[in-house]
Amino acid sequence: MEEWSREQWEEMMKTSSLAAFYLYTPLCGTCAVASKMMDVVKHVVSDIPIGKANLNYIQDVAFDYEIESVPCLIISENGKIRDKIYAFQSVPYLFEKLQLND
């Protein structure tokens, strides 16, 4: 999964019908598990742009997007934030969340 800057994330939100931004910190144990899950998800849903970022380096994102904790998966649909996921229950759960709403 590619590391994104805030600018890359916001560009993907504008240009893709569905996009996701995975936020983590390197010393977070739960993030380590979530990162492994996200690697699997990225391979399964390769048609959806998914990026990641170490929240320590883009703290303004935490403030502006009202991120409560890490790990966090922000999902945008048609340029708007649709979901903020904090409980990474399973790979199938994440896969389901990364489907377009009809």
Backbone as a ProteinNet text record, in pm:
[ID]
protein_1_A
[PRIMARY]
MEEWSREQWEEMMKTSSLAAFYLYTPLCGTCAVASKMMDVVKHVVSDIPIGKANLNYIQDVAFDYEIESVPCLIISENGKIRDKIYAFQSVPYLFEKLQLND
[TERTIARY]
86	0	90.1	58.6	139.7	113.9	222.5	210.3	160.1	57.7	1.1	21.6	32.8	29	-117.6	-142.3	-278.3	-328.3	-240	-278.4	-317.1	-242.4	-276.2	-412.5	-438.7	-568	-681.5	-666.6	-774.1	-794.3	-689	-702.4	-777.5	-746.5	-817.2	-964.4	-995.5	-1135.8	-1210.9	-1145.5	-1210.1	-1225.1	-1125.3	-1120.4	-1172.9	-1195	-1241.2	-1379	-1463.2	-1596.6	-1587	-1484.3	-1462.8	-1312.8	-1272.5	-1131.1	-1122.2	-1006.2	-988.1	-849.6	-841.7	-717.8	-701.8	-597.7	-570.5	-469.9	-508.2	-423.1	-377.3	-248.4	-188.9	-74	-21.1	105.5	191.3	322.9	408.3	417.6	396	408.1	276.3	172	39.7	29	9.8	-2.1	-124	-235.6	-357.4	-337	-260.8	-231.3	-150.5	-62.4	17.5	-72.6	-172.6	-268.7	-353.4	-401.1	-484.1	-406.3	-277.3	-195	-188.3	-176.2	-174.1	-307.4	-415.4	-548.3	-562.5	-515.2	-526.9	-443.4	-329.7	-249.5	-327.7	-399.3	-482.3	-595.3	-662.5	-774.3	-727.8	-613.3	-563	-543.1	-496.9	-478	-611.6	-712.4	-844.1	-920.1	-912.1	-985.4	-887.5	-811.3	-705.4	-758.7	-887.8	-946.2	-982.8	-977.3	-1010.4	-880.4	-861.6	-741.3	-743.3	-639.6	-625	-482.6	-470.6	-339.6	-331.4	-211	-193	-102.8	-109.5	-23.4	-1	122.2	158.5	103.3	8	-60.5	33.6	146.8	245.6	298.5	298.2	353.7	250.2	124.2	17.5	-89.2	-47.1	-137.2	-254.6	-239.1	-350.5	-468.2	-440.7	-547.9	-631.7	-566.1	-638	-732.9	-687.3	-770.8	-883.5	-848.5	-946.9	-1053.3	-1015.2	-1109.9	-1167.1	-1135.5	-1186.6	-1160.9	-1034.8	-994.4	-983.4	-1054.5	-1060.1	-948.1	-903.4	-796.1	-741.8	-632.8	-578.8	-586.5	-599.1	-607.9	-742.4	-740.7	-863.6	-861.3	-970.7	-986.8	-1096.3	-1056.4	-1153	-1193.7	-1322.2	-1373.1	-1453	-1416.1	-1491.7	-1567.3	-1684.2	-1764.6	-1814.1	-1782.7	-1821.1	-1777.4	-1654.5	-1596.3	-1634.3	-1715.6	-1758.2	-1718.5	-1686.3	-1652.9	-1778.6	-1771.7	-1885.5	-1869.8	-1748.8	-1725.3	-1590.6	-1585.2	-1458.5	-1463.7	-1377.5	-1378.8	-1262	-1293.2	-1191.6	-1175	-1279.7	-1275.6	-1261.6	-1140.7	-1111.9	-1146	-1272.7	-1322.5	-1264.8	-1259	-1208.3	-1183.9	-1111.8	-1089.9	-1223.2	-1311.4	-1441.2	-1523	-1517.1	-1588.1	-1534.9	-1403.6	-1343.6	-1376.8	-1370.7	-1406	-1549.3	-1640	-1780.5	-1794.3	-1721.2	-1727.1	-1673.2	-1587.2	-1526.1	-1603.5	-1731.4	-1819.1	-1897.9	-1924.7	-2005.7	-2146	-2202.9	-2343.8	-2428.3	-2534.2	-2623.5	-2748.6
-117.4	0	123	215.5	335.8	438.9	502.6	613.2	736	800.4	919.6	1040.7	1155	1282.4	1324	1426.4	1480.1	1522.3	1584.9	1632.8	1516.6	1406.8	1290.1	1234	1226	1176.7	1264.5	1393.8	1483.5	1482.5	1460	1446.2	1317.3	1208.8	1081.6	1093.1	1168.1	1189.7	1256.6	1354.5	1431.3	1351.6	1267.6	1204.5	1061.5	999.1	860.1	852.8	766	751.6	690.5	607.9	546.6	543.6	586.7	586.2	567.1	519.6	496	542.4	590.4	642.2	577.8	497.8	424.4	503.1	538.5	616.7	529.7	538.1	453.9	528.7	470.1	514.1	388.4	400.7	282.4	210.3	277.8	213.6	156.7	164.7	115.7	-33.6	-117.3	-260.9	-298.4	-233.1	-259.7	-220.4	-114.9	-71.7	-176.7	-247	-351.6	-461.4	-501.2	-601.7	-545.2	-422	-358.3	-342.6	-313.9	-296.9	-426.3	-538.1	-667.4	-693.6	-659.5	-675.7	-586.7	-463.5	-369.8	-414.8	-478.4	-530.6	-636.2	-722.5	-824.3	-757	-662.6	-591.9	-521.9	-458.3	-384.7	-478.8	-600.9	-696.5	-745	-755.6	-804.4	-696.5	-573.2	-462.8	-367.7	-421.5	-343.4	-231.3	-232.5	-128.3	-2	-7.1	108.5	170.8	301.2	364.1	363.6	301.4	295.8	337.5	439.8	485.6	480.8	499.5	499.6	614.8	650.6	757.8	739.8	768.9	772.8	904.5	895.6	1014.3	1108.4	1058	1143.9	1252.5	1225.6	1320.1	1412.3	1381.5	1466.6	1492.1	1549.1	1569.5	1660.2	1750.1	1836.7	1757	1641.8	1554.6	1504.8	1467.8	1420.5	1527.2	1650.1	1760.1	1789.1	1808.5	1849.4	1743.3	1615.8	1507.7	1446.7	1508.3	1464.7	1316.1	1276	1137.9	1117.6	1018	994.4	904.8	811.3	720.7	649.7	578.4	494.5	349.7	257.3	276.6	335.7	402.4	459.9	443.7	398.9	389.9	487.7	588.8	686.5	641.4	631	592.2	708.1	747.9	854.9	796.5	850.2	811.5	938.9	951.8	1069.6	1199.7	1201	1322.2	1357.6	1274.7	1301.6	1185.1	1216	1111.9	1031.1	902	813.6	738.8	693.6	614.1	647.7	635.7	634.4	507.7	414	284.7	278.9	246.9	233.4	87.4	9.8	-131.9	-216.8	-262.3	-343.5	-488.8	-523.1	-650.9	-771.6	-764.1	-875.8	-826.5	-905.3	-869.8	-867.3	-968.4	-961.1	-837.3	-797.7	-677.5	-554.6	-541.2	-426.9	-431.5	-550.5	-566.6	-519.2	-557.6	-516.2	-364.5	-302.7	-158	-83.7	-150.3	-85.1	-112.2	-132.1	-147.3	-17.9	15.2	134.1	113.3	216.2	211.4	240	164.7	186.9	259.5
0	0	0	-83.3	-100.5	9.5	55.8	151.6	75.3	129.6	67	156.1	92.4	163.4	174.3	249.6	258.8	120.9	43.7	-90.1	-181.4	-173.7	-255.8	-216.8	-86.2	-38	-89.6	-75.1	-115.6	-266.7	-342.6	-488.3	-522.7	-452.7	-476.7	-441.4	-335.2	-298	-412.4	-476.8	-584	-712.2	-742.9	-875	-878.3	-764.3	-760.9	-696.6	-750.8	-691.4	-552	-529.9	-399.4	-372.8	-254.4	-215.4	-64.3	-19.2	124	166.7	291.3	349.2	486.1	499.7	622.9	705.7	826.5	916.7	1032.4	1062.8	1166.2	1233.9	1339.9	1398	1416.6	1401.3	1403.5	1538.1	1648.9	1780.1	1832.2	1753.4	1792.2	1757.9	1861.3	1839.9	1757.8	1783.7	1707	1560.9	1538.5	1400.7	1326	1396.1	1331.6	1276.1	1354.9	1308.7	1195.5	1211.9	1109.6	979.1	987.5	867.1	787.2	856.4	787.6	719.3	786.8	727.3	604.1	615	502.5	383.1	406.2	295.8	218	289.6	224.2	147.8	211.9	148.9	21.3	24.7	-92.1	-210.6	-184.4	-293.6	-349.5	-264.5	-308.5	-385.5	-340.8	-404	-473.5	-564.1	-629.2	-719	-749.1	-834.1	-755.9	-623.7	-540.4	-490	-508.7	-454.4	-302	-243.9	-99	-66.1	15.6	60.1	210.2	260.9	405.6	444.7	572.5	623.1	771.6	812	952.8	1007.5	1097	1147.8	1222.5	1269.6	1336.6	1243.4	1113	1016.2	953.1	971.3	914	1021.2	1131.6	1245.7	1213.2	1116	1078.9	1023.8	963.4	914.3	1031.7	1140.3	1259	1310.1	1311.8	1359.4	1260.4	1133.4	1032.9	1004.5	1011.5	983	1111.2	1226	1355.6	1381	1364	1388	1538.5	1589.7	1733.8	1783.8	1700.3	1740.8	1617.1	1636.3	1530.3	1576.5	1484.9	1341.1	1301	1186.8	1131.9	980.4	925.6	781	740.9	664	613.5	473.3	449.6	318.2	261.4	140.1	74	-44.6	-67.1	-182.6	-248.6	-376.2	-454.9	-388	-336.1	-281.7	-139.2	-74.6	63.1	152.7	278	374.3	404.4	380.1	405	537.1	566.9	687.9	748.5	879	952.3	1036.7	1005	1072.8	1170.9	1295.1	1398.4	1441.7	1430.9	1470	1343.8	1318.6	1200.4	1234.2	1222	1272.3	1199.3	1067	986.9	845	767.7	627.7	551.3	567.8	498.2	536.8	663.4	708.2	634.5	625.8	555.9	407.2	349.4	208.1	183.1	271.9	259	267.9	360.2	377.1	255.7	177.6	61.6	-67.4	-54.9	-171.2	-190.2	-314.1	-342.1	-290.1	-229	-189.1	-311.7	-326.6	-442.1	-401.5
[MASK]
++++++++++++++++++++++++++++++++++++++++++++++++++++++++++++++++++++++++++++++++++++++++++++++++++++++

